[in-house]
Amino acid sequence: MALEQAQILKALAAVKDPDLHKDIVKLGFVKDVTIDGGRVSFTVELTTPACPVKEQMKEQARAAVMQIPGVTDVAVTMTAQVRQAVSPDLNRASVPGVKNIIAVGAGKGGVGKTTVAVNLALALARTGGRVGIIDADIYGPNVPIMLGIKGQLGTDGEKIVPPEKYDLQVVSMGFLTSDDAPVIWRGPMLHGVIKQFFMDVRWKDIDYLVVDLPPGTGDVALSLSQTVHVAGAILVTTPQQVALSDTRRAAAMYQKLNIPVIGLVENMSYFTCPSCQHESDIFGRGGGQRLAEELGVPFLGSIPISEPLREGGDTGRPIMLTDSTSPAAKAFMAVAQRTAAQVSIQSFTSPSIIPLKPVN
């Protein structure tokens, strides 16, 4: 009896996406099913190249089809096509050339928000995504320093052409001012430059556009929410109580702006002595995870304090590039994978905002 495509799809319905909680057939992930006698081949197209369980799903799909009587060989090709999160709000425009915008914010300064934003962007690019980064911290644009990139923004006659470094397309206020020049602007001017950074830039096929926001709850975040559709916001905190308190305020701000908080990152979580490997909780540990649980948002991971991590930011050689096997780089890769999963969930689920849990 000849094999039929319906048999293949029925068997593959047993394979479920662990984040979307639906089978890969219903999700439309199965492509190009080919049957040649007892040989079966097909493609599984995931929603992100950063999927941490890609190989497990590949093996599950292969094993499921091999159980069909008459099947002698199964070839599975794994690919990815990042979906675009769509906003129901017509006042929030999509950005040409960009699929998903990820805001990285913090309730207070000094928690390493830009370090997280830069290394997150590099980790997403390392997984195979096309990534850009906007340095929207207008008053303290440090992304160019951390990426070791200098120069001015060019144009193609119609739009700004972002410079590229380490496979990232980059736009920053730092390209428009000298290093020691303060930016003293009021709200309308901030709104104008934020809109220009999104709409007047020639972004090229971006899967994830990471936006490094200023700390606190101010004009730039408000302008962001009014200008474009944001797939989600990541909050960066340190473990101590002062930072956690400000992070609660930032989470409430995003809720009011109808931007979903897709996760929380605890930076400076612990320090490992390079000589004896003893771990010291300089700022405490676990506060970020507890806050994430209280707010009902995903905890994306903990980043350790690391001298190479700090040096990489100061010299323009981020640790994701210089030492990808270090604990900090591995932590950033895990954060990137979880972030990509949350963005995928946003693209498949209802665009309405899920309320945060009340905090006593």
Secondary structure, DSSP 8 states (H G I E B T S, - for coil): ----HHHHHHHHTT-B-TTT-SBTTTTT-EEEEEEETTEEEEEEEES-TT-TTHHHHHHHHHHHHHTSTT--EEEEEEEE-------S-TTSB--TTEEEEEEEE-SSSSS-HHHHHHHHHHHHHHTT--EEEEE--TTS--HHHHHT-----EE-SSSEE--EETTEEEEEGGGTS-TT------HHHHHHHHHHHHHTB---SEEEEEEE--SSSSHHHHHHHHHB--SEEEEEE-SSHHHHHHHHHHHHHHHHTT--EEEEEE-S--EE-TTT--EE-TT-SSHHHHHHHHHT--EEEE--B-HHHHHHHHHT--HHHH-TTSHHHHHHHHHHHHHHHHHHHHHHS-SS--------
